[in-house]
């Protein structure tokens, strides 16, 4: 039986801001697993904007899964419909290829939060399934766990880009990430200095031994 997952996220931005950001959410610091995105088609039908995009993402798997997943990346089809009159954005995504091994179908609906102007709620539903005899249960469990982790990356990345596009709201996430970068750079620089110091000591030791020899 397919694994089902559902959750919701509230963004402290208007529906118009969220839909605008939706098209510009990649790349961001939390989406290193997203390698590329391409728009396949886009058209207006009865006042609604229909779009189809192709995303390529990394496909890292545990050791036990390498016998099933040979590819290093996987392609995702993303279809979306924007209804400006009803102020609703609905997206549908599914993986291409490896469908029998693991099939992931996701639906996300973005709407304004009732009675809370300036906020948008994203309701996410996902179905993870596998047809691999004898391993389906383990693959579904793995797929669900990875999907949950990727959801966190998606939300963090979305918020990060919203902060960048509309900085007047709250720069806290951007500042936190910049501070994280600064700390990481300091650690990297300290490691480099330590490495240089050890290297210098080693060279001095070699020279001393050469002189004694």
Order of alpha helices (4+ residues) and beta strands (2+ residues): beta-alpha-beta-beta-beta-beta-beta-beta-alpha-alpha
